[in-house]
Amino acid sequence: MSGTPSRQKPTTADRRTRVTVLVALAANVVIAVAKAVGGVFAGSPALLSEAAHSVADSFNEVFLLAALRRSRRPADRRHPFGYGKERFFWSLLAAVGIFVMGGCFSFFQGVEALRDGTEEKFSGYVAGLTVLGVALVAEGASLVRALYQARRQGGGLAGVRDPALRTVIAEDGTAVLGVTLALAGMGLHLVTGQVAWEASASLAIGGLLVCVAYRLGRDARDQLMGEAADPELSGRIRELLRAQPEIDSVEALFTMKTGLDTTMVAARVDLVPGLDSERVEEVAMRIKRSLACTFPVADPVFLDVTDRPAGEARQSPAATGERGGA
């Protein structure tokens, strides 16, 4: 039948992540405008750095929404393994956005403040501190929402597999810490009259953003390059293969994450001696069905049956009464 395959329906977790991203986007857009206006009015480098941070986060939320939509496209001829890695690609772009738009601008503001200084405007600083206080509440609420979803998905922060949700948590957590640093820098500048406090806060925010961007970018890079399944899953797949009576040994097992909830599995196995070609085909199909049923994330599954010489077969574990595998 011709025509374009229908898009995969989003899962419940996807819908929840979408709501979380939209909440974060709305908060960041409003806060970015408020911080920018307050930063210009107060002449505050720390507040302007936080405005750049919120702008970067807003663009990143747009990237994450694109990731949620595009990663659910079905496989086609050009992409036979599907579009699951779209999530990792857009998460990488989000990390680059945090680094360039947030981190670099914050460093620039800090250096400029140290070099040229800033004029103190008491009324402007009061307005800036008020904006930061409101931002702290908004960013904290968004972070609580993201952490709540992570807990509902099981495993808490350490078990978050979705790069979109992980990015939102990292952004909101960094935003809360960044706003706290900006509040401290502005407050100390106002009290002491020393711009170095606020410039240092801006530099600290830049360093924080660069570290977060590096961590998110590294994770996305590993997944784009073809990260293997976690050792526990690989071990369970290997044990299932070894438990099959027709398999003499598992010579090699390769896994690669092709999406958030799909993992390609390829295994090279030796079968027990004496099976004819028709029987080999039946066994291979049964084993692949067993893998797919036991591990729903295993998609697709490839099974390569090796053909060892007869002399080697006589020395195989099955021939000598032993069981095992590589």
C-alpha positions in Angstrom: 0.0 0.0 0.0 1.4 3.4 -0.9 1.3 6.6 1.1 3.2 8.0 4.1 3.1 5.8 7.2 1.2 7.4 10.1 3.1 9.0 13.0 3.4 6.9 16.1 1.1 7.9 18.8 2.8 9.7 21.7 3.0 7.7 25.0 1.7 8.9 28.3 5.2 9.8 29.3 5.7 11.8 26.1 2.5 13.8 26.8 3.6 14.5 30.4 7.1 15.6 29.2 5.4 17.9 26.6 3.4 19.6 29.3 6.6 19.9 31.5 8.5 21.5 28.5 5.6 23.9 27.8 5.5 25.0 31.4 9.2 25.6 31.4 8.9 27.5 28.1 6.2 29.8 29.3 8.1 30.5 32.5 11.3 31.2 30.7 9.8 33.6 28.1 8.1 35.7 30.8 11.2 35.7 33.0 13.6 36.5 30.2 11.6 39.7 29.3 11.5 40.7 32.9 15.2 40.1 33.5 16.2 41.9 30.3 14.1 45.0 31.2 15.3 44.9 34.8 18.9 44.4 33.8 18.9 47.4 31.4 17.1 49.6 33.9 19.5 48.6 36.8 22.6 48.4 34.6 23.2 45.0 36.2 25.6 42.5 34.5 24.4 39.6 36.7 20.8 40.3 35.8 21.6 40.6 32.1 23.5 37.3 32.3 20.4 35.7 33.8 18.3 37.2 31.0 20.6 35.6 28.4 20.3 32.3 30.4 16.5 32.5 30.2 16.6 33.3 26.5 18.8 30.3 25.8 16.5 28.1 27.9 13.5 29.4 25.9 15.1 28.4 22.6 16.1 25.1 24.1 12.5 24.3 25.0 11.5 24.9 21.4 14.2 22.4 20.4 12.9 19.9 22.9 9.3 20.2 21.6 10.7 19.5 18.1 12.5 16.4 19.5 9.3 15.1 21.1 7.3 15.5 17.8 9.9 14.3 15.3 11.2 11.3 17.2 7.9 9.6 16.9 7.9 9.4 13.1 7.8 5.8 11.8 10.6 4.1 10.1 10.9 4.6 6.3 13.3 3.6 3.5 15.8 6.4 4.3 15.7 5.7 8.0 14.9 2.0 8.4 15.6 2.1 12.2 13.2 5.0 12.8 13.7 8.5 14.0 14.3 7.8 17.7 17.7 9.5 17.7 16.0 12.8 16.8 15.7 13.3 20.6 19.4 13.0 21.1 20.1 15.4 18.2 17.8 18.2 19.4 19.1 17.7 23.0 22.6 18.3 21.6 21.4 21.5 20.0 19.9 22.5 23.3 23.3 22.0 25.0 25.0 24.1 22.3 22.4 26.8 22.9 23.1 26.8 26.7 26.8 27.1 26.0 26.8 29.8 23.3 23.8 32.0 24.3 24.0 31.5 28.1 27.6 30.7 29.1 29.5 32.9 26.7 27.3 35.9 27.2 27.5 35.6 31.0 31.3 35.5 30.7 31.2 38.6 28.5 29.1 40.5 30.9 31.3 39.6 33.8 34.5 40.7 32.1 32.9 43.9 30.9 31.7 44.7 34.4 35.2 44.2 35.8 36.8 46.3 33.1 34.4 49.2 32.9 32.4 49.1 36.1 28.7 49.9 36.3 26.7 52.9 37.6 24.7 52.2 40.7 21.0 53.0 40.6 19.3 52.2 43.8 15.8 52.1 42.5 16.9 50.0 39.5 18.6 47.5 41.8 15.5 47.2 43.9 13.5 46.5 40.8 16.2 44.0 39.6 16.2 42.2 43.0 12.4 42.0 42.8 12.5 40.5 39.3 15.0 37.9 40.5 12.8 37.0 43.5 9.8 36.4 41.2 12.1 34.5 38.8 13.3 32.3 41.6 9.7 31.3 42.5 8.8 30.6 38.9 11.9 28.6 38.1 11.5 26.7 41.3 7.9 25.8 40.4 9.0 24.6 37.0 11.8 22.5 38.6 9.4 20.9 41.1 7.1 20.0 38.2 10.0 18.3 36.3 11.2 16.5 39.3 7.7 15.3 40.1 7.4 13.8 36.6 10.8 12.2 36.9 9.7 10.5 40.1 6.4 9.3 38.5 8.4 7.7 35.7 10.3 5.7 38.3 13.8 5.9 39.5 14.0 9.6 40.3 16.6 11.9 38.8 19.3 9.2 38.3 16.9 7.1 36.3 15.7 9.7 33.9 16.2 8.3 30.4 14.3 10.9 28.3 16.9 13.5 27.2 14.1 16.1 26.9 13.1 15.7 30.5 16.7 15.5 31.6 17.5 18.7 29.8 14.5 20.5 31.4 15.6 19.4 34.9 19.2 20.5 34.2 18.0 23.9 32.9 15.6 24.6 35.8 18.1 23.4 38.4 20.8 25.6 36.9 18.3 28.5 36.6 17.5 28.3 40.4 21.2 28.2 41.3 21.9 31.0 38.7 19.2 33.3 40.1 20.5 32.7 43.6 24.0 33.7 42.5 22.7 36.8 40.8 20.7 37.8 43.9 23.8 37.4 46.0 26.0 39.4 43.5 23.5 42.2 43.2 22.9 42.4 46.9 26.6 42.5 47.8 27.2 45.1 45.1 24.4 47.3 46.4 25.6 47.0 50.0 29.4 47.3 49.4 29.5 49.4 46.2 32.0 47.0 44.8 31.1 45.8 41.3 33.4 42.9 41.6 30.8 41.0 43.6 28.2 41.2 40.8 30.8 40.6 38.1 32.0 37.5 39.9 28.4 36.3 40.1 28.1 36.8 36.3 31.3 34.8 35.7 30.1 32.1 38.1 26.8 31.8 36.2 28.8 31.5 32.9 30.9 28.8 34.4 27.9 26.9 35.7 26.2 27.1 32.3 29.3 25.9 30.5 29.6 22.9 32.8 25.9 21.9 32.4 26.1 22.4 28.6 29.2 20.1 28.5 27.5 17.4 30.5 24.3 17.5 28.4 26.3 17.6 25.1 28.5 14.7 26.1 25.5 12.5 26.9 23.8 13.5 23.6 27.0 12.8 21.7 27.4 9.3 23.2 23.8 8.5 22.2 24.1 9.8 18.7 27.3 7.8 18.2 25.6 4.6 19.0 25.6 4.0 22.8 25.2 0.4 23.9 22.4 -0.8 26.1 23.0 -0.7 29.9 25.0 -3.7 31.1 22.1 -5.2 33.0 19.9 -5.4 29.9 22.8 -6.8 27.9 23.5 -9.4 30.6 19.9 -10.5 30.7 19.8 -10.9 26.9 23.0 -12.9 26.9 21.6 -15.2 29.7 18.4 -15.8 27.7 20.4 -16.8 24.6 22.7 -19.1 26.6 19.6 -20.8 28.1 18.4 -21.9 24.6 19.0 -25.6 24.2 20.0 -25.2 20.6 22.7 -22.6 21.2 26.1 -24.0 21.9 27.7 -20.7 22.8 27.2 -16.9 22.4 30.2 -15.7 20.4 29.3 -12.0 20.4 26.5 -9.7 21.5 26.1 -6.1 20.2 23.5 -3.6 21.3 22.8 0.0 20.3 20.2 2.4 21.4 18.2 3.6 18.4 15.7 5.7 20.4 14.3 6.3 23.8 12.6 3.0 24.0 14.2 0.9 21.3 17.5 -1.0 21.2 19.0 -2.8 18.3 20.2 -6.3 19.3 22.7 -8.3 17.1 24.1 -11.6 18.3 26.5 -14.1 16.8 25.9 -17.6 18.1 27.1 -21.2 17.6 24.3 -23.8 17.4 24.7 -27.4 18.6 26.0 -29.7 15.9 23.7 -31.8 13.8 20.9 -29.3 12.9 19.9 -29.2 9.3 19.2 -25.9 7.5 15.4 -26.0 7.9 15.8 -26.7 11.6 18.3 -23.8 11.9 15.8 -21.4 10.4 13.1 -22.5 12.7 15.3 -22.1 15.8 16.5 -18.7 14.7 13.0 -17.4 14.3 11.9 -18.8 17.6 14.8 -17.3 19.5 14.2 -13.9 17.9 10.5 -14.0 18.9 11.5 -15.0 22.4 13.9 -12.0 22.6 11.3 -9.6 21.3 8.6 -10.9 23.8 10.9 -10.9 26.8 12.5 -7.6 26.0 10.0 -5.2 24.3 12.8 -2.6 23.8 14.7 -5.1 21.6 13.8 -3.9 18.1 15.1 -4.9 15.7 16.8 -8.2 16.5 19.5 -9.8 14.3 20.8 -13.3 14.8 23.9 -14.5 13.0 24.5 -18.3 13.1 28.2 -19.1 12.7 29.4 -22.1 10.9 32.4 -23.6 12.6 34.4 -26.5 11.0 33.6 -30.0 12.1 36.8 -30.4 14.1 35.9 -27.3 16.1 32.4 -28.5 16.5 33.6 -31.8 18.1 35.4 -29.7 20.8 32.4 -27.4 21.4 30.8 -27.2 24.9 27.8 -29.1 23.7 29.9 -32.0 22.3 31.9 -32.2 25.5 28.9 -32.0 27.8 29.6 -28.4 28.9 27.5 -25.2 28.5 29.0 -21.8 28.2 29.6 -18.9 25.9 31.9 -16.0 25.1 
